[in-house]
Amino acid sequence: MRDWIRGRLAAAGYVVFNTRSSAHYAQDSLFTTNSDHFRGDPGFRAAYARGLRASHGVDPRHEWRVHVALCAAELAARVPGDFVECGVNSGFMSSAIMQRLDWGRVEKTFSLIDTFTGPVAEQFSGEEVRAGRLRVVEEVMASGGYEFDLGRIEENFAEWPNARVVQGVVPEVLAGLGIGRVAFLHLDMNCAFPEVEALEFFWERLAVGGVVLLDDYAYYGNGELRLAIDGAAGRLGASVLALPTGQGLIVR
Ligand SMILES: C[S@@+](CC[C@H](N)C(=O)[O-])C[C@H]1O[C@@H](n2cnc3c(N)ncnc32)[C@H](O)[C@@H]1O
């Protein structure tokens, strides 16, 4: 009976997936039956687990995003320059990256920049407010989704002496940090203005072969952010690879 139904639907141009089977990836706005083999890799699992430790066990179910970030960071680790993340929260992604790269042995600094008081409402454009982006982050904040305890943040990163936690507002804080050449820039502030400003600030510092990973570039509902990044990328002569995870990738 099931095969008959499937056959009839296929003849009508539909494909049916059993979403309870393990033969697909379905999380974080991404559904695919392509291979998600990386999820079984012990190195990936260890990095993901370290990310979860940073987020106090709260699992955002971002496995494919983390997979992309780990690969991008591995590429960038071969390039001269330091690592920077703007938008750190409790350190989920950056901790996974540092675990994967055995960061204590890497001769680079990872600057982890965040207000640690949540997003800056005044930085949202009228279009972003109308599109509901400010409301979304305010809801996240109200539900306790952002980490405000700097002590806990510093404790999380304490195992890596070459991790540098910076509390400040992007872009204002950037010029005073003395950051030179950059190999890896992760932008994850969920707001167009600071992401564009950070991209423009770091572009001249980005080494050839350096990587910019934009966490929310093509993510559902983030059209204003994408348009703003596209504008900046156009001015800088860069092109952004939109990924099905919702991330965007630039290689200099
Ligand atoms: C989505 S969270 C970052 C998630 C993080 N990358 C992770 O791996 O879990 C966004 C963060 O951006 C920070 N943020 C937003 N606007 C900022 C700004 N202008 N300057 C610094 N941090 C900002 C917020 O405080 C929040 O912690």
The ligand as an ORCA input file, in Angstrom:
! r2SCAN-3c Opt
* xyz 0 1
  C      23.406     35.242     17.774
  S      24.353     35.784     19.111
  C      25.956     35.148     18.742
  C      26.019     33.643     18.764
  C      27.388     33.073     18.854
  N      28.187     33.382     17.703
  C      27.321     31.574     19.105
  O      28.155     30.846     18.589
  O      26.451     31.113     19.826
  C      24.508     37.483     18.779
  C      25.432     38.212     19.736
  O      25.788     39.446     19.132
  C      25.969     40.396     20.143
  N      25.879     41.723     19.533
  C      24.836     42.228     18.833
  N      25.139     43.461     18.398
  C      26.382     43.737     18.817
  C      27.259     44.841     18.657
  N      26.920     45.927     17.969
  N      28.506     44.782     19.211
  C      28.881     43.686     19.894
  N      28.093     42.606     20.068
  C      26.867     42.619     19.533
  C      24.885     40.074     21.152
  O      25.211     40.557     22.433
  C      24.825     38.532     21.081
  O      25.594     37.939     22.097
*
